[in-house]
């Protein structure tokens, strides 16, 4: 898994980069060989009406499927990273399960459609 990290509007320190990499490895490092690339963007959402303005957007590229994009906004950038990484981990697990089901012919939609066509 290749991790690409960008920060806009604030500095991406070495310790912040390490924190992101550790957090992503914890969240979905188990799927390392099945993911093409993970992109992380950190930026400030400068909105006067919101106190929470540090945003973490994680994009996960799957081979043969749609990308997963998770975004979280919090006052603390580390909390935004934690929450986005946790949600991304669950989404990766769900996405890989769906791909596995589809490839093995047990995908519920495909099975239902096939049985409907066979009876007509």
CORRA-V407063 format. One record per backbone hydrogen bond with DSSP energy under -0.5 kcal/mol. CO is the residue of the C=O (numbers start at 0). NH is the residue of the N-H. E is the energy in kcal/mol with one decimal. If there is no record, write none. Layout:
co->CO nh->NH e->E
co->CO nh->NH e->E
This chain:
co->0 nh->2 e->-0.5
co->1 nh->3 e->-0.5
co->1 nh->37 e->-3.1
co->3 nh->39 e->-3.2
co->5 nh->41 e->-2.4
co->10 nh->12 e->-1.0
co->12 nh->16 e->-2.4
co->13 nh->17 e->-2.4
co->14 nh->18 e->-2.2
co->15 nh->19 e->-2.3
co->16 nh->20 e->-2.4
co->17 nh->21 e->-2.6
co->18 nh->22 e->-2.5
co->19 nh->23 e->-2.6
co->20 nh->24 e->-2.3
co->21 nh->25 e->-2.2
co->22 nh->26 e->-2.1
co->23 nh->27 e->-2.8
co->24 nh->28 e->-2.0
co->27 nh->30 e->-1.3
co->28 nh->31 e->-1.9
co->30 nh->33 e->-2.0
co->30 nh->34 e->-0.7
co->31 nh->34 e->-0.8
co->33 nh->62 e->-0.6
co->35 nh->1 e->-1.1
co->36 nh->60 e->-3.0
co->37 nh->3 e->-3.0
co->38 nh->58 e->-2.8
co->39 nh->5 e->-2.6
co->40 nh->56 e->-2.8
co->41 nh->7 e->-3.0
co->42 nh->54 e->-3.4
co->43 nh->45 e->-0.9
co->44 nh->46 e->-2.0
co->45 nh->47 e->-0.5
co->46 nh->49 e->-1.5
co->50 nh->52 e->-0.6
co->52 nh->44 e->-3.4
co->52 nh->54 e->-0.7
co->53 nh->73 e->-2.6
co->54 nh->42 e->-2.0
co->55 nh->71 e->-2.0
co->56 nh->40 e->-2.6
co->57 nh->69 e->-2.7
co->58 nh->38 e->-2.9
co->58 nh->60 e->-0.5
co->59 nh->61 e->-0.6
co->59 nh->67 e->-2.3
co->60 nh->35 e->-2.2
co->60 nh->36 e->-0.7
co->61 nh->64 e->-1.2
co->67 nh->59 e->-2.9
co->69 nh->57 e->-3.3
co->71 nh->55 e->-2.7
co->73 nh->52 e->-0.5
co->73 nh->53 e->-2.8
co->74 nh->76 e->-0.5
co->75 nh->79 e->-2.0
co->76 nh->80 e->-2.3
co->77 nh->81 e->-2.6
co->78 nh->82 e->-2.7
co->79 nh->83 e->-2.3
co->80 nh->84 e->-2.8
co->81 nh->85 e->-2.4
co->82 nh->86 e->-2.2
co->83 nh->87 e->-2.6
co->84 nh->88 e->-2.4
co->85 nh->89 e->-1.9
co->86 nh->90 e->-2.3
co->87 nh->91 e->-2.6
co->88 nh->92 e->-2.1
co->89 nh->93 e->-2.3
co->90 nh->94 e->-2.9
co->91 nh->95 e->-2.7
co->92 nh->96 e->-2.0
co->93 nh->97 e->-2.3
co->94 nh->98 e->-2.3
co->95 nh->99 e->-2.5
co->96 nh->100 e->-2.6
co->97 nh->101 e->-2.4
co->98 nh->102 e->-2.6
co->99 nh->103 e->-1.7
co->100 nh->105 e->-2.5
co->100 nh->106 e->-0.9
co->101 nh->104 e->-1.1
co->106 nh->110 e->-2.6
co->107 nh->111 e->-2.5
co->108 nh->112 e->-2.4
co->109 nh->113 e->-2.5
co->110 nh->114 e->-2.2
co->111 nh->115 e->-1.9
co->112 nh->116 e->-2.2
co->113 nh->117 e->-1.8
co->114 nh->118 e->-1.1
co->115 nh->119 e->-0.7
